[in-house]
Amino acid sequence: MPGAEFGFELRVCAWAERHWTPAEPDSRVLVARQLGTQRRRWDTVIVEADPEGVRTRAALGERELDPELLSLARHAPGEWTYYRDALPDPDYGWRYVREAVHRASARGVLEERKRSNRIEIRRVAPYPDWVRRIVAVENKPDLDASAARDLAAQLERDVALGLADEVWVATRADETRALVTEMPTAAGVLTFGGETEATVAWHPRSLDPDATGVRVTAHGDPTEFEYVPPEEKRETRRRVAERAYGRGWRSYVETMRPDCRAFDLRRAAEGYVPYCHAKEREQTAAECAGSCAEFSPEPPGWRQRGWPIEGGPGQAVQRLLAERRRRRRTDAGD
């Protein structure tokens, strides 16, 4: 695999999408990247989903539900009800809830009507408990013993919090010794010896998301920490899963510049990866931006002539990845 962490990360996501074995054989697998919380972001997130739950979730649209819309979807009643009677007291003003109701209605997440000068709502479909397990993966293709110790400290915090069901590290096969030596025993180690040759070097311990977790708030002597109740963890898991459902791992193109004439997609063993003809290598997401000195926009004529069907090559790239993301989401419910 290429040494760049971004390219490695995309290949790990593509591998997981095709080859990950869920704990329950009938589970469907959704893979996303760069997701987490305000305090912690994981490189790769694997959601093992209940197939019937995913089909029910699909009735609420393909886009992710942000925290406000997620709360509305979960609490919207089956019959027309005044929204203040149907929803729990919010942490913010009710007028903001009204705005969220309007957004949810426009998105087809719920139905609304005005009756006797009161806004009533009812659900389109019940919000299901569709997430069975969440697996977090840190991608570190190049890792020496010193870096492994730093990563081990972070993974120990992940294990103590228990937000994910499993915690893994993915690396190249020649980095295994440093990882196995330094990593906490509860974290798994997945090694890649080629484009798709993945081997489990160390199996993780299953964590308990339904138990109270421990969050380290400050390091020192003594270390400060706080307990995280199970309900808070469940709510966070729902939000992470929603982002994974809506974004998938191919969303990287949304922050890159496929409209640059140097941008290309090249087929790797498990899927497509971005390639820059100007740099003559796979570029990172941070490099591929409008501020890049090599950025050269597509000629207007490419789009005016409707290349190859409509729009320029950049739009074709976006359509291709969006269709593959939609297909993977749909397959998860089949």
C-alpha positions as CSV (number, residue, x, y, z in Angstrom):
1,M,0.0,0.0,0.0
2,P,1.1,3.6,-0.5
3,G,2.7,5.2,2.5
4,A,0.3,8.1,2.6
5,E,-2.2,7.6,5.5
6,F,-5.1,9.0,3.4
7,G,-4.6,6.4,0.7
8,F,-4.1,3.7,3.3
9,E,-7.3,4.8,5.0
10,L,-9.4,4.6,1.8
11,R,-8.1,1.1,1.2
12,V,-8.9,0.0,4.7
13,C,-12.5,1.3,4.2
14,A,-12.8,-0.5,0.9
15,W,-11.5,-3.7,2.4
16,A,-13.9,-3.5,5.4
17,E,-16.9,-2.8,3.0
18,R,-16.2,-6.1,1.1
19,H,-14.6,-8.4,3.7
20,W,-15.6,-7.4,7.2
21,T,-17.3,-10.3,9.1
22,P,-20.0,-9.1,11.4
23,A,-20.7,-10.7,14.8
24,E,-24.2,-11.7,13.6
25,P,-24.1,-13.3,10.1
26,D,-27.2,-11.5,8.8
27,S,-25.9,-8.1,9.8
28,R,-25.3,-5.5,7.1
29,V,-22.1,-3.5,7.1
30,L,-21.8,0.2,6.6
31,V,-18.4,1.8,6.5
32,A,-17.5,5.5,7.0
33,R,-14.4,7.5,7.7
34,Q,-13.4,10.4,10.0
35,L,-16.3,10.2,12.3
36,G,-16.7,10.5,16.1
37,T,-17.4,13.1,18.7
38,Q,-16.1,16.6,19.7
39,R,-13.5,14.9,21.9
40,R,-12.6,11.9,19.6
41,R,-12.5,11.2,15.9
42,W,-11.9,7.7,14.5
43,D,-10.3,7.1,11.1
44,T,-12.7,4.3,10.1
45,V,-16.1,3.4,11.6
46,I,-17.8,0.1,10.8
47,V,-21.5,-0.1,11.6
48,E,-23.0,-3.6,11.8
49,A,-26.7,-3.0,11.2
50,D,-30.0,-4.9,11.6
51,P,-31.2,-5.4,8.0
52,E,-34.9,-4.8,8.8
53,G,-33.9,-1.8,10.8
54,V,-31.9,-0.3,7.9
55,R,-35.0,-0.8,5.6
56,T,-37.1,1.1,8.1
57,R,-34.5,3.8,8.5
58,A,-34.5,4.2,4.6
59,A,-38.1,5.5,4.8
60,L,-36.6,8.7,6.5
61,G,-34.4,9.5,3.5
62,E,-30.8,8.9,2.4
63,R,-29.3,11.9,4.1
64,E,-28.0,11.8,7.7
65,L,-30.2,13.1,10.5
66,D,-28.5,15.8,12.5
67,P,-29.1,15.7,16.3
68,E,-32.2,18.0,16.1
69,L,-33.8,15.9,13.3
70,L,-32.8,12.7,15.0
71,S,-34.6,13.7,18.2
72,L,-37.7,14.6,16.1
73,A,-37.6,11.3,14.2
74,R,-37.4,9.3,17.5
75,H,-40.2,11.1,19.3
76,A,-42.7,11.9,16.5
77,P,-46.0,10.3,17.4
78,G,-48.0,7.9,15.2
79,E,-51.1,10.2,15.3
80,W,-51.4,13.9,14.8
81,T,-50.3,15.6,18.0
82,Y,-49.4,19.1,19.1
83,Y,-45.7,19.2,18.8
84,R,-45.1,20.4,22.4
85,D,-47.1,17.5,23.7
86,A,-45.3,15.0,21.6
87,L,-41.7,16.0,22.2
88,P,-39.6,16.1,25.4
89,D,-38.5,19.4,26.8
90,P,-35.6,20.6,24.6
91,D,-32.3,22.0,25.9
92,Y,-32.9,25.1,23.8
93,G,-36.0,27.3,23.1
94,W,-39.2,25.9,21.6
95,R,-39.0,28.4,18.7
96,Y,-35.9,26.5,17.6
97,V,-37.8,23.3,17.8
98,R,-40.4,24.8,15.4
99,E,-37.6,25.6,13.0
100,A,-36.4,22.0,13.3
101,V,-40.0,20.7,12.7
102,H,-40.2,22.7,9.5
103,R,-36.8,21.3,8.3
104,A,-37.9,17.8,9.2
105,S,-41.1,18.2,7.3
106,A,-39.3,19.6,4.2
107,R,-36.9,16.6,4.3
108,G,-39.8,14.1,4.7
109,V,-38.7,13.0,8.1
110,L,-42.1,13.7,9.6
111,E,-45.4,15.3,8.6
112,E,-46.7,18.6,9.9
113,R,-49.9,20.6,9.7
114,K,-51.4,23.7,11.3
115,R,-54.7,23.2,13.1
116,S,-56.4,25.8,15.4
117,N,-53.2,27.8,15.1
118,R,-51.2,25.0,16.5
119,I,-48.5,23.0,14.8
120,E,-49.2,19.3,14.9
121,I,-46.8,16.5,13.8
122,R,-46.9,12.8,13.1
123,R,-44.2,10.4,12.0
124,V,-43.6,9.1,8.6
125,A,-42.1,5.9,9.9
126,P,-40.9,4.9,13.4
127,Y,-37.2,5.5,14.0
128,P,-35.8,2.0,14.4
129,D,-33.1,0.6,16.7
130,W,-31.0,-0.4,13.6
131,V,-27.5,-0.4,15.0
132,R,-26.2,-3.6,16.4
133,R,-22.5,-2.9,16.8
134,I,-20.0,-0.1,16.1
135,V,-16.3,-0.9,15.4
136,A,-13.7,1.8,15.5
137,V,-10.4,1.5,13.6
138,E,-7.3,3.7,13.8
139,N,-5.3,3.6,10.5
140,K,-1.5,3.9,11.0
141,P,0.4,2.6,8.0
142,D,3.8,3.9,9.4
143,L,4.3,3.5,13.1
144,D,7.4,3.2,15.2
145,A,7.6,2.2,18.8
146,S,7.4,5.8,20.1
147,A,4.3,6.7,18.0
148,A,2.8,3.3,19.0
149,R,3.1,4.3,22.7
150,D,1.2,7.6,22.0
151,L,-1.5,5.8,20.1
152,A,-1.7,3.2,22.9
153,A,-2.6,5.9,25.4
154,Q,-5.5,7.1,23.1
155,L,-6.7,3.5,22.7
156,E,-6.7,3.0,26.4
157,R,-9.1,5.9,26.7
158,D,-11.3,4.4,24.0
159,V,-11.4,1.2,25.9
160,A,-12.2,2.9,29.2
161,L,-15.1,4.9,27.6
162,G,-16.5,1.8,25.8
163,L,-18.4,3.8,23.2
164,A,-17.5,1.3,20.4
165,D,-18.0,-2.4,20.7
166,E,-14.5,-3.0,19.4
167,V,-11.4,-0.9,18.9
168,W,-8.8,-1.8,16.3
169,V,-5.6,-0.5,14.8
170,A,-4.9,-1.2,11.1
171,T,-1.3,-1.0,9.9
172,R,1.2,-2.4,7.4
173,A,2.5,-5.9,8.1
174,D,6.1,-4.7,8.8
175,E,4.8,-2.5,11.7
176,T,3.2,-5.4,13.7
177,R,6.0,-5.8,16.3
178,A,5.8,-2.3,17.6
179,L,2.0,-2.4,17.7
180,V,1.6,-5.7,19.5
181,T,4.1,-4.7,22.1
182,E,2.6,-1.4,22.9
183,M,-1.1,-1.6,22.3
184,P,-3.6,-2.3,25.1
185,T,-4.6,-6.0,25.1
186,A,-8.3,-5.0,24.6
187,A,-7.5,-3.4,21.2
188,G,-7.2,-5.5,18.1
189,V,-4.4,-5.3,15.5
190,L,-5.2,-5.7,11.8
191,T,-2.2,-5.9,9.4
192,F,-2.1,-5.4,5.6
193,G,0.6,-7.0,3.6
194,G,-0.7,-5.8,0.2
195,E,-3.7,-4.1,-1.4
196,T,-6.2,-6.6,0.1
197,E,-4.2,-9.1,2.2
198,A,-5.4,-8.4,5.7
199,T,-4.5,-10.5,8.7
200,V,-5.6,-10.3,12.3
201,A,-2.4,-10.1,14.4
202,W,-4.3,-9.6,17.6
203,H,-8.0,-10.1,18.4
204,P,-9.7,-7.4,20.4
205,R,-11.8,-7.8,23.5
206,S,-15.5,-7.0,23.2
207,L,-16.4,-3.8,25.1
208,D,-19.8,-3.0,26.7
209,P,-21.5,0.1,25.3
210,D,-24.4,-0.5,27.7
211,A,-22.2,-0.1,30.8
212,T,-21.1,3.2,32.4
213,G,-18.0,4.5,30.8
214,V,-15.0,6.4,32.1
215,R,-13.8,9.6,30.2
216,V,-10.4,11.1,31.1
217,T,-10.9,14.9,31.3
218,A,-7.3,15.9,32.3
219,H,-4.0,14.2,32.6
220,G,-1.9,14.9,35.6
221,D,-1.2,13.7,39.1
222,P,-3.9,12.7,39.8
223,T,-5.7,12.1,36.5
224,E,-9.1,13.7,36.3
225,F,-12.0,11.7,34.9
226,E,-15.8,11.6,34.8
227,Y,-18.3,8.8,34.5
228,V,-20.4,8.6,31.3
229,P,-23.9,7.1,31.8
230,P,-25.1,4.4,29.3
231,E,-27.9,6.6,27.9
232,E,-25.4,9.3,26.9
233,K,-23.3,6.7,25.2
234,R,-26.3,5.3,23.4
235,E,-27.3,8.7,22.1
236,T,-23.7,9.3,20.9
237,R,-23.7,6.0,19.1
238,R,-27.0,6.9,17.4
239,R,-25.4,10.1,16.1
240,V,-22.3,8.5,14.9
241,A,-24.3,5.8,13.1
242,E,-26.4,8.5,11.5
243,R,-23.3,10.2,10.1
244,A,-22.0,6.9,8.8
245,Y,-25.4,6.2,7.2
246,G,-25.5,9.5,5.4
247,R,-21.8,10.0,4.4
248,G,-20.2,6.6,3.9
249,W,-16.4,6.6,3.3
250,R,-16.6,8.0,-0.3
251,S,-17.6,11.4,0.9
252,Y,-13.9,12.5,0.7
253,V,-14.7,13.9,-2.8
254,E,-16.9,16.6,-1.2
255,T,-13.9,18.3,0.3
256,M,-11.6,17.7,-2.7
257,R,-11.5,19.3,-6.2
258,P,-12.6,16.8,-8.7
259,D,-13.2,19.8,-11.1
260,C,-9.5,20.2,-11.4
261,R,-8.2,18.9,-14.8
262,A,-5.4,17.0,-12.9
263,F,-7.9,15.1,-10.7
264,D,-8.5,11.5,-11.6
265,L,-9.9,8.3,-10.1
266,R,-7.8,5.1,-10.4
267,R,-9.0,1.7,-9.7
268,A,-7.3,-0.1,-6.7
269,A,-7.9,-3.7,-5.7
270,E,-11.0,-2.9,-3.7
271,G,-12.3,0.3,-5.3
272,Y,-11.4,3.7,-6.6
273,V,-8.8,6.1,-5.1
274,P,-8.0,9.7,-6.1
275,Y,-4.9,10.4,-8.2
276,C,-3.3,13.7,-9.2
277,H,-1.7,13.9,-12.6
278,A,0.1,17.1,-11.7
279,K,1.8,15.5,-8.6
280,E,2.0,12.1,-10.4
281,R,0.8,10.3,-7.3
282,E,-2.1,9.8,-5.0
283,Q,-2.8,13.1,-3.2
284,T,-4.2,13.6,0.2
285,A,-7.5,15.3,0.9
286,A,-5.7,18.3,2.5
287,E,-3.6,18.7,-0.6
288,C,-6.5,18.6,-3.1
289,A,-8.0,22.1,-2.5
290,G,-8.5,25.3,-4.3
291,S,-5.3,26.6,-2.7
292,C,-3.2,24.0,-4.4
293,A,-0.6,25.7,-6.6
294,E,-1.3,23.0,-9.3
295,F,-5.0,23.6,-9.3
296,S,-6.3,24.0,-12.9
297,P,-10.1,24.3,-13.4
298,E,-11.7,22.3,-16.1
299,P,-12.2,24.2,-19.4
300,P,-15.7,25.5,-19.7
301,G,-16.0,23.8,-23.0
302,W,-15.8,20.4,-21.3
303,R,-19.0,21.1,-19.5
304,Q,-20.7,22.9,-22.3
305,R,-20.3,20.0,-24.6
306,G,-21.8,17.8,-22.0
307,W,-18.8,15.6,-21.3
308,P,-19.4,12.6,-21.2
309,I,-23.1,12.9,-20.7
310,E,-23.6,16.1,-18.8
311,G,-21.2,18.4,-17.0
312,G,-17.4,17.9,-16.9
313,P,-15.3,15.0,-15.7
314,G,-15.5,16.4,-12.1
315,Q,-19.2,16.0,-12.1
316,A,-18.9,12.5,-13.5
317,V,-16.6,11.6,-10.6
318,Q,-19.1,13.0,-8.1
319,R,-21.9,11.0,-9.7
320,L,-19.9,7.8,-9.7
321,L,-19.0,8.0,-6.0
322,A,-22.5,9.2,-5.0
323,E,-24.0,6.2,-6.9
324,R,-21.7,3.7,-5.3
325,R,-22.4,5.2,-1.9
326,R,-26.1,5.0,-2.5
327,R,-25.8,1.4,-3.7
328,R,-23.9,0.3,-0.6
329,R,-26.5,2.0,1.6
330,T,-29.2,0.2,-0.3
331,D,-27.4,-3.1,-0.2
332,A,-27.2,-2.8,3.6
333,G,-31.0,-3.1,3.7
334,D,-31.3,-5.9,1.2
